[in-house]
Amino acid sequence: MTNILVTGSNGQVGSELQALSNAYKYNFYFTDRDSLDITDKAALREFVKNNAIDIIINAAAYTAVDKAEEDHENADRVNHLAVQYLAEIAKEKSIKLVHISTDYVFDGKNYKPYTEDDTANPNSVYGATKLAGEKAMQKVNPKNSIIIRTSWVYSNYGVNFVKTMLRLGKERDSLGVIFDQMGTPTYAKDLAKVILDIIPLIQNSKLEIYHYSNEGAISWYDFAKEIMRMAKIECKINPIETKDYPTPAMRPHYSLLNKAKIKKDFSITIPYWKDSLDKCLEVLGERK
């Protein structure tokens, strides 16, 4: 039996991995910060050894984007140093490692979807620490390991844009939502399923980076409008500019990800964002 360690199992992707796990013939170890501190290399190595781990899926991250601006040290420990430790242990033990990264490694000044080879240039502490984690993993270069960058993640778990819009839409008559940031939402369940499906197919001597989000290109405004339409919530969505909604961390204005590489290498089909939103709202009991 193949033993898989999933870190960050209470996050959105981690929760979806747990929900899907029964459909796969693996033995899973789901951990969170309370059961396994991934910033403690000795504890990590001991856990991997004691449980004969064959594969690690690192779904743990410091994702409080605005808070990270003031909390650089903790963001760096989780998003950078812990990834380095995971990579070093994966290399030592010949373990397959799948690490989840973000579109925030880019500055958003592109005019076409970002490929894996485009230059990273983060605007925020969150983005910078995630990029530092990527670079550390590339330097260690564990065999049969990949980084998957994703964007705008939502699910029926945790706090996310979809659940926030549903709540606010029921509380208010109108909402202002940013229209000048373009990207694509990612249903965490779709990403979790792809990870579990491609694990047996990952075979590479040099670390590979892949991009994954749902298909399509929209603004947060478009996303909010569709949430309200599908859930039949009578709340007017007004388009606003980023400058009218200042936040401590700068977000990329354009962070569409080119997904040609992952589709080609693993022969996968990626769902359209509206279809995935439809499924998530159904799970939440909000599809009217």
Backbone torsions as a table, in degrees:
resi	resn	phi	psi	omega
1	MET	NA	131.5	178.6
2	THR	-79.4	128.5	-179.2
3	ASN	-98.4	122.8	-179.7
4	ILE	-115.0	126.1	173.0
5	LEU	-94.6	124.4	174.7
6	VAL	-112.6	116.1	175.9
7	THR	-91.6	159.1	-179.4
8	GLY	62.6	40.0	-171.7
9	SER	-72.5	-10.0	177.3
10	ASN	-97.0	-3.1	176.0
11	GLY	-76.7	-175.9	-175.0
12	GLN	-66.9	-49.7	-179.9
13	VAL	-69.2	-41.8	178.7
14	GLY	-59.8	-41.6	178.5
15	SER	-65.0	-39.1	178.3
16	GLU	-68.9	-35.9	175.8
17	LEU	-61.7	-40.9	177.4
18	GLN	-63.2	-43.8	-177.9
19	ALA	-63.7	-32.6	-178.1
20	LEU	-89.5	-13.9	-167.7
21	SER	-57.6	-33.0	-178.0
22	ASN	-64.9	-20.5	-178.4
23	ALA	-84.4	-1.9	-176.5
24	TYR	-121.5	144.2	-176.9
25	LYS	-88.9	62.8	176.3
26	TYR	-127.8	159.6	173.0
27	ASN	-101.7	111.8	-173.5
28	PHE	-97.1	142.5	169.7
29	TYR	-117.9	105.8	-179.4
30	PHE	-95.3	121.4	-178.0
31	THR	-126.3	154.2	171.6
32	ASP	-129.3	-173.7	-174.6
33	ARG	-62.6	-25.2	179.8
34	ASP	-77.5	-32.4	-176.9
35	SER	-95.1	-20.8	177.3
36	LEU	-154.6	116.2	178.6
37	ASP	-87.3	104.1	-176.1
38	ILE	-74.3	-7.3	175.8
39	THR	-88.3	0.6	176.2
40	ASP	-107.9	101.2	-172.9
41	LYS	-62.3	-38.5	-179.2
42	ALA	-65.1	-43.3	179.2
43	ALA	-65.0	-37.5	179.2
44	LEU	-65.1	-47.0	-179.4
45	ARG	-62.6	-41.8	-179.5
46	GLU	-63.7	-42.8	180.0
47	PHE	-62.6	-45.2	-179.8
48	VAL	-61.8	-42.5	-179.2
49	LYS	-68.9	-48.5	-176.4
50	ASN	-63.7	-29.3	-177.2
51	ASN	-107.0	10.9	177.8
52	ALA	45.9	52.6	-177.1
53	ILE	-68.9	133.4	178.3
54	ASP	-103.4	-30.0	-176.0
55	ILE	-139.5	139.8	174.4
56	ILE	-119.1	130.3	170.1
57	ILE	-111.3	112.0	-178.3
58	ASN	-93.1	96.4	177.8
59	ALA	-101.5	8.2	179.1
60	ALA	-84.6	141.7	176.7
61	ALA	-163.9	155.2	168.7
62	TYR	-89.0	104.8	-170.9
63	THR	-109.8	4.7	177.9
64	ALA	-77.0	87.2	-169.7
65	VAL	-57.2	-47.6	-178.3
66	ASP	-72.8	-39.8	179.5
67	LYS	-62.8	-33.3	-178.5
68	ALA	-60.1	-27.0	179.5
69	GLU	-59.2	-30.9	179.9
70	GLU	-104.2	-7.2	-173.0
71	ASP	-126.2	49.5	-173.7
72	HIS	-56.7	-41.7	-174.9
73	GLU	-60.7	-47.9	-179.5
74	ASN	-70.0	-38.2	177.0
75	ALA	-61.0	-41.2	-179.2
76	ASP	-68.2	-37.9	-179.9
77	ARG	-61.8	-42.3	-177.0
78	VAL	-83.0	-44.9	-173.0
79	ASN	-83.8	-18.9	-176.4
80	HIS	-119.5	-66.2	-174.2
81	LEU	-62.0	-42.7	179.9
82	ALA	-62.4	-36.2	178.9
83	VAL	-67.1	-38.9	176.0
84	GLN	-60.9	-45.3	179.8
85	TYR	-62.6	-44.0	179.1
86	LEU	-60.4	-42.7	180.0
87	ALA	-64.7	-42.2	-179.4
88	GLU	-64.8	-42.7	179.2
89	ILE	-68.7	-39.3	177.8
90	ALA	-60.4	-39.7	-179.9
91	LYS	-69.4	-45.8	179.6
92	GLU	-56.7	-43.8	-171.9
93	LYS	-99.1	3.5	-176.1
94	SER	55.0	50.9	-178.9
95	ILE	-103.7	141.0	175.4
96	LYS	-76.0	132.2	-178.0
97	LEU	-125.1	125.3	174.3
98	VAL	-114.0	118.7	-176.4
99	HIS	-116.5	135.7	-178.9
100	ILE	-99.3	124.7	177.9
101	SER	-119.1	-159.7	-165.0
102	THR	-143.5	157.0	173.2
103	ASP	-68.0	-15.7	-178.7
104	TYR	-70.2	-2.9	173.8
105	VAL	-73.7	-12.2	179.0
106	PHE	-101.8	154.5	-179.0
107	ASP	-84.8	-9.0	176.2
108	GLY	79.3	16.8	-178.9
109	LYS	-97.1	8.3	178.9
110	ASN	-72.7	166.4	175.8
111	TYR	-121.4	0.6	175.9
112	LYS	-142.6	157.7	-175.6
113	PRO	-53.4	136.6	-178.2
114	TYR	-68.8	132.9	171.5
115	THR	-95.2	169.8	-178.7
116	GLU	-64.2	-23.6	-177.7
117	ASP	-92.1	-5.1	178.6
118	ASP	-65.9	150.3	-176.9
119	THR	-69.0	127.9	176.3
120	ALA	-82.6	141.1	-179.7
121	ASN	-157.9	78.2	-172.4
122	PRO	-66.0	149.7	179.0
123	ASN	-97.4	-10.0	-170.0
124	SER	-133.9	164.3	175.4
125	VAL	-61.9	-43.2	177.4
126	TYR	-55.2	-52.8	179.8
127	GLY	-60.4	-40.5	-179.2
128	ALA	-66.2	-39.9	179.9
129	THR	-71.8	-35.2	176.5
130	LYS	-66.7	-38.9	178.0
131	LEU	-67.1	-38.2	177.6
132	ALA	-61.6	-37.6	176.1
133	GLY	-64.3	-43.0	177.0
134	GLU	-59.4	-47.1	-177.2
135	LYS	-65.1	-38.2	178.1
136	ALA	-63.5	-41.9	179.6
137	MET	-66.2	-39.1	178.2
138	GLN	-65.1	-38.7	-179.4
139	LYS	-65.9	-42.9	178.3
140	VAL	-69.6	-40.0	175.4
141	ASN	55.6	60.9	175.7
142	PRO	-68.5	142.9	-179.6
143	LYS	-67.5	153.8	175.5
144	ASN	53.4	42.5	-178.3
145	SER	-130.5	149.9	-178.7
146	ILE	-139.9	158.1	171.0
147	ILE	-112.6	132.3	174.7
148	ILE	-115.4	114.5	174.4
149	ARG	-87.3	136.4	-179.5
150	THR	-135.6	177.8	-175.4
151	SER	-148.7	151.2	170.2
152	TRP	48.0	52.9	-173.8
153	VAL	-74.3	136.0	175.3
154	TYR	-142.9	163.7	178.5
155	SER	-169.6	-174.9	174.4
156	ASN	-86.2	3.4	178.3
157	TYR	-105.5	152.8	170.8
158	GLY	64.3	-161.3	-179.9
159	VAL	-103.4	128.9	179.0
160	ASN	-156.5	174.0	-175.1
161	PHE	-59.0	-44.1	-177.0
162	VAL	-61.4	-48.5	-177.8
163	LYS	-68.0	-35.0	177.5
164	THR	-65.5	-44.5	179.2
165	MET	-62.8	-41.4	178.8
166	LEU	-60.7	-43.9	-179.1
167	ARG	-66.7	-50.8	-177.3
168	LEU	-66.8	-35.0	179.8
169	GLY	-61.8	-31.7	179.5
170	LYS	-81.6	-23.2	-177.2
171	GLU	-89.5	-26.6	-172.1
172	ARG	-125.0	159.3	177.5
173	ASP	-82.7	-29.1	179.9
174	SER	-148.4	155.9	179.8
175	LEU	-140.2	142.7	172.7
176	GLY	-95.9	125.4	-179.1
177	VAL	-130.1	139.2	-174.9
178	ILE	-63.0	131.0	-179.1
179	PHE	-110.9	-7.5	-175.9
180	ASP	-106.9	24.3	168.5
181	GLN	-120.2	119.7	-176.0
182	MET	-108.0	140.2	177.7
183	GLY	-172.9	-157.8	175.7
184	THR	-139.3	132.5	175.2
185	PRO	-67.5	157.2	174.7
186	THR	-130.6	118.9	174.5
187	TYR	-75.8	118.3	-174.8
188	ALA	-55.4	-31.2	179.1
189	LYS	-64.1	-40.1	178.1
190	ASP	-62.9	-43.8	179.7
191	LEU	-65.1	-44.4	179.8
192	ALA	-60.0	-42.5	-179.6
193	LYS	-64.7	-42.4	178.5
194	VAL	-61.3	-43.6	179.7
195	ILE	-58.6	-49.1	-178.3
196	LEU	-66.4	-33.2	-179.9
197	ASP	-72.6	-36.5	-174.3
198	ILE	-89.8	-12.8	-177.4
199	ILE	-47.6	-47.4	-178.8
200	PRO	-67.1	-19.5	-175.4
201	LEU	-92.1	-7.8	-177.9
202	ILE	-75.6	113.0	177.7
203	GLN	-146.4	99.4	179.9
204	ASN	-148.7	141.6	-179.9
205	SER	-83.3	-30.8	178.3
206	LYS	-108.2	138.7	-179.3
207	LEU	-55.6	133.9	-180.0
208	GLU	-114.3	145.7	175.0
209	ILE	-109.3	138.4	177.5
210	TYR	-130.2	154.1	174.4
211	HIS	-109.7	137.6	177.3
212	TYR	-145.5	124.8	167.2
213	SER	-150.8	175.4	173.3
214	ASN	-70.0	168.0	-179.2
215	GLU	-81.0	152.1	177.8
216	GLY	115.2	171.6	-179.8
217	ALA	-143.8	119.3	-176.5
218	ILE	-145.2	172.2	171.0
219	SER	-101.8	169.2	175.6
220	TRP	-60.9	-34.2	177.5
221	TYR	-60.1	-47.9	177.8
222	ASP	-59.3	-42.1	-178.8
223	PHE	-61.4	-48.0	-179.3
224	ALA	-62.6	-42.3	179.1
225	LYS	-58.7	-43.1	-178.0
226	GLU	-70.2	-36.1	176.8
227	ILE	-59.5	-48.2	-179.3
228	MET	-64.2	-40.0	-179.0
229	ARG	-64.5	-47.9	-178.0
230	MET	-66.5	-36.5	-178.0
231	ALA	-87.6	-2.1	-178.3
232	LYS	52.5	49.1	177.1
233	ILE	-100.8	127.8	-178.9
234	GLU	-84.8	82.3	178.1
235	CYS	-139.6	123.3	-178.4
236	LYS	-76.5	127.8	178.2
237	ILE	-101.2	120.0	-179.8
238	ASN	-104.3	133.1	178.9
239	PRO	-74.7	131.7	175.6
240	ILE	-128.5	158.5	178.7
241	GLU	-88.6	155.2	178.6
242	THR	-53.6	-39.7	-177.1
243	LYS	-63.7	-21.8	178.8
244	ASP	-88.0	-2.2	178.7
245	TYR	-135.4	70.0	-175.5
246	PRO	-67.9	139.1	176.7
247	THR	-129.8	155.7	179.5
248	PRO	-56.4	-39.1	-179.3
249	ALA	-101.4	139.0	175.9
250	MET	-78.2	134.1	175.9
251	ARG	-99.0	149.7	174.7
252	PRO	-67.7	133.3	179.7
253	HIS	-70.5	-28.6	-177.3
254	TYR	-140.1	114.3	-177.6
255	SER	-137.3	39.0	174.3
256	LEU	-64.7	137.5	-179.0
257	LEU	-107.5	131.0	174.8
258	ASN	-79.7	121.4	-172.7
259	LYS	-107.4	14.6	-176.6
260	ALA	-58.4	-38.2	-174.8
261	LYS	-65.7	-48.4	-178.1
262	ILE	-68.0	-34.0	178.8
263	LYS	-66.6	-40.6	-178.5
264	LYS	-72.1	-49.8	-174.4
265	ASP	-67.0	-31.3	-175.4
266	PHE	-118.3	7.6	177.9
267	SER	49.5	50.9	-179.4
268	ILE	-107.4	154.3	172.1
269	THR	-109.7	132.1	-176.7
270	ILE	-103.6	129.8	-179.1
271	PRO	-67.1	150.4	175.2
272	TYR	-71.0	144.7	-172.6
273	TRP	-58.8	-36.7	-179.1
274	LYS	-67.0	-38.2	179.8
275	ASP	-64.4	-39.8	180.0
276	SER	-71.6	-38.9	176.5
277	LEU	-60.7	-42.7	177.8
278	ASP	-54.7	-46.4	-179.2
279	LYS	-65.6	-41.6	-179.5
280	CYS	-65.3	-43.3	179.9
281	LEU	-63.7	-33.9	176.6
282	GLU	-63.9	-45.4	178.1
283	VAL	-60.6	-38.9	-179.7
284	LEU	-75.7	-8.2	-177.8
285	GLY	73.9	23.6	-175.9
286	GLU	-109.6	-0.5	-178.4
287	ARG	-81.5	115.2	-176.0
288	LYS	-106.1	NA	NA
